[in-house]
């Protein structure tokens, strides 16, 4: 599961990526500093994992992770190859969701490629390029599919109907997502404008409240996620030891840093839940899982053999282990359930999988 970080040049993408991953990606006030995408693996904050670690006291705890890809800045005309646009658009096609970083700060030392600060205009520039790229792709698919339609092929006819509907939406300046086709129906199309989006407003330390509120309402109108951060400040916070970071958050009355909020919003964007495995002799660990997945699919996240040979899952809730502290008491109270292949794993489930080799 990968999330691509996109935006115009000089909006703070690489600064944000560096802070998220501490990967040291190149960043400067020159457009196209990022040419090839940088990739970073970021742990997901989850206070439930900390609590389980306190209860079971194993040697280590391992969080779930999300992969972020820092994609070079897009410019107007990217769909036609401007600014190495074709290469960058290809990188976006490979990710599962998009974070669009939008500049909401003024700094005369950092050039804005479009002049003045206007977040919604910047969003529209990026999204227009994505729609134009999708339109070109759809037109090619229609051309390729026409011959099969003439033969009366039912699958080709059904596919053509979808493509024509998507083409109309894109021609009208709307993303392909407005057609409301399922992911399964669109799997083979590999479109950019059906990917879920999280908008990140990159502000100064003292943000323009009116500008941010306008931006937030715009995101809500698009049914998109929204997080406000100051990438520069977050990059400084990221360097603090954990103890100092905790004190800092307490002082400002926040539970999570801005970067942690982005990671958690990204998890929501990808429709992921977390389940846990525990063991006092080994580790407590959090695992990402798509909403609606079954117990065998959850077992397969640990090892493919677990899914193939799945027998059952001994399962209990995070809330119950917090209340009763030991698995022994949970068994005595009948709170550990034996779940089979049809069980849909819930967020916060703690699972012990049994399987045949």
N, C-alpha and C positions, 0 to 999 in steps of 0.2 A: 504494500500500500504506500503510494508516493503522493506527496503534495508539492506542486510546483509553485514557486514564489515568482510572480511576474509583476511588471509595472513599467512605466516609462524610465528612461535613464535618469540617474541622479535623484531618485525618490527615497533612497535609503534601504534598498533591498539587500544589498550585500552587507551593510552594517547590521541589519536585522538578522540576516542569516548567520553572520559571525557570532552575534550574541546568542542566538538559539543554539548553535552547535559548538561555539568556541573553536571553529575550524580554521579561522584565519584566512578566509577568502579575500582576495584583493578587493579593495574599495577605494574610490577616490571621487573627485568632483568632475571627472571626465566621462562622457558617455562611452558605453561599450567596454568598460573595464572588465566585465565578465563576458568572456567569449564562449568557452565551453562551460556547461552547467556544473556547478559545485554540488556535491551531495553530502548531506549530514544526517546522522542518526540521532534522534533526540528522545530522551526518556520522558515518559508521560508522568506528570505528578499525580499521585494518588495516595491520599492520607489513609485510606483503608489498608494499603500495603504496609505502611508504617505501623499501624495498629496490630496487624497480624504478626509482624516481626516482633513486636513487644510481647505478644501472647505466646508464640511458639519458640522464640529465642533460638533460631537456627544460626548457622555460621554466616549466612549472607541473605540478602534480599535482592531480587532482580525485577526491575520495573518493565513494563511493556514499552515499546518504542514506536516512533513514527519516523518515516524517512522524508526529509525535505530536500527539494532540488531547487537551487538558486539559478534561475534562467535569466539570461542576459536581457537588458532593457529593450522593449519593443518600441518602435517609432511609427508614426503615420507612414503608410506605404509598405509596412512589413509584409503584408499579404502578397505584394508584388516584388518582394526581395529587398526592399530598402533596409539598410542597416543590418545586413545579413539575416533579414527577417525569416526567410524560408527555413534556415537552420534552426532558428529559435522556435518557430511554430512547430517544427517536427519534435522538438524537445517537449513542448507542452502536450502534444498528442499522447506522449508516453505516460503521463501522470494520471492519477485517479481523481484529483480535485485541484483547485486553483486558489492560492492566496494572492489577491491583488493588492500590493502595497501602493498606497496613494499618498502623495506629499501634501501635508497640511501644515507645513511650517515655512516661514520666510527666512532666508539666509542669503545675503548678497554675495557671500563667498562661495556658494554652491549654485551653479548655473541651473536654471530650469529650462529644459529644452523648448518649452512652449511659452516662455516669458513669465506671465503672472501666475500666482497660485490659485488654481481653480480645480478642486478635486473631482467634481462631477464631470467636467469637460475631459479631464485626464482619463477617467473611467471610460467615457464614451469613445475616446480615441482608441484605447486598447480593445474594447469590445467590438467596435466597428471592424478592426483588423481581424479579429477572430471570426466574425460573421462573414467577412469577405473570403477568408481562407476556407471556411466551411462551404460557402456557396460555390466556389471553384471546385472543391472536392465533390460536392453533390452533383454538379453538372457533369463531371467526368463519369460518375457512377451511372447517371441516367443514360448517357451516351453508350456506355458499355453494356447496359442492361436492355437497351431497345431491341436488339436482335433476338434476345431470348423471349421478350414479350410477344414479338411477332409470331413465334412458334406456338403460342398458346400456353407456355409454361406457367402453371398456377403460382408457383413460388415467385417467379420473376414479375408477374402481374401484381402480386401483393407487395413486393418490394418496391415496384415502380410507384404504386400509390403512396407509400410512405415517403419516398424520395421527392415526389412532386409536392406533397404537403409541406415538407421541410424546405424545399426550394422556395415556395411561396412565402413562408414565414421569413426566411433569410432575405428575400428580395424586398420584403416590406420593412426591413430593418429590425427584425425581431430574432432572438436566439432560437435555435432548434428546440430548446427545452419547452417552448410554449406549445409544441405539438403534443406534449404529454405522452410520448411513447415510453414504454418501460425500458430499463437497461438491457433486458434480454432482446427486445425488438431492435435496439439500436447497436447491439454489440459489434456487428460487422462494419458499421459505418465510421467508427472512430472519429466522432465529431468533437470539436472544441467547445461549442456553445451549449452542450448538455452537461458539462462537468459542473459539480457544485462549487460555489464561490464563497470565499470569506474575504471581506474587505478589511484591510488594516490601515487605519488612519495614522500616519507617522507625523506626530506633532512635535512642537518644541516643549521645553519644560513647563512653560506657561501657555497652554493651548488657547486658540481662539474658540471660545465656547460656542459661539453662534455658528461658526463654520463647521465645527465637529457635530453639532446637533443636526444641522442641515444634511450633512453627510450620512449620519446615522439613520435619519428618516428615509433618505434615498435607498439605503441598504435594505431597510425593512420593506419598502415598496417593491423591491426585487426579490423578496423572500430569501435574502442572502444573510450570512453571518456578518458580524461587525465587532471589531476590537480596536480600541484606541491605545496606542503606545507612543513613547518617545524612544526611537531606536537608539539614539545616542545615550540616553540615561540608562536604558536597559542593558546596553553593552557595558556600562560601568558597574551596574548592579551584578551582572553575571560574573564579574571578577571577584566579588566578595566571598569570603568563606561562608559556609552554610550558617554558622552561628550568627555572624553579623547580618547576613541576609534576613534571617528570622527576626532579629531585633528591628531591622529597618522596616520590614512589613508590619510588625506590631505597632511601630511608631506612627505609621501612616494609616493604620486601620484596615489593611488589606490582607486577605488570606493567601493570595497568589501574586507573583510578579506578573508584569505584562506579558513576558515571554511564556510563562506557564499558562496564562489565559489563552494565548494563541495556540499552544499545544492542545489544551483541552477543547477549544473551539474547533480545532482541526479534527480531533477524535469525533466530535459530534457531526462535523461536516461529512465524514466518511461513514457515518452510521455504524460506529463501532461500540461494542460493550466490552467490559472486562470480566474475566473469570480468574480465579486464583487456584494455585496448587500450593500445598503447605507440607512441611516435614521438618520436625525438630532436628533431624540428623543431617539435613541437606540445605534447603533454602525455602523461603516463601517467594512466590513468583506471580507476577501479573501477566496475563496474556490478552492480546487484542482478539476480538472475534466479531464478525459481522452480525448485526441484529438479525434474529430469526434463525440462527444456525442451530443445528441439532447437537446432541451430546457426542456422537461419533465424529462430527466435523470439528468440535472443540478438541477432542482427543487427537485428531489429526494435526492440530496446530503444534502439538508437542512432538509427535513423530508419526509418520505415515503408517507405520505398522500398528500403532494404537487404533487408528481408524479402521484399517482392514480387519483386525481381529477383535474389534470392540465387542464386549459382552455386556457391561453395564457401568454406570457411574454412581458411586456413593457420593451424595450431594447434600450440602447444607448451606445455609445463608450466612453472610457476613454478620448480619444483625444478631443471629443466634449464638455464634461463637463469641461475639463481644459480650453478650449477656451472661453466658454460662462458662466461658473461659476454657473448658476442656472438651475434647471429642468424647471422652468417657461419659461426661454428664449428658451430652447431646444424644448419645446412644441410649442411655437410660431413659431419657424423656421421649424417645422416638422421633428425634428431630433430624436424624440422618436418613435421607430417603435413598432408595435404590431406583435409579432412573434408567430406562431402556433407550433403544435406538431412536424412538420418536420424540424424546424429550427435547424441548426448546430451551436452551441455556439462557438463564437470566443474568442481568448485570449484577455482579456481586456474589455469584455462586462460587462455592469452594468445592472442587471436584477431585475425587480419587478414582481414576479410571482402571477398570479391570479388562483384560484382553487376552486372547489366545495368540501365541507367536505363530 
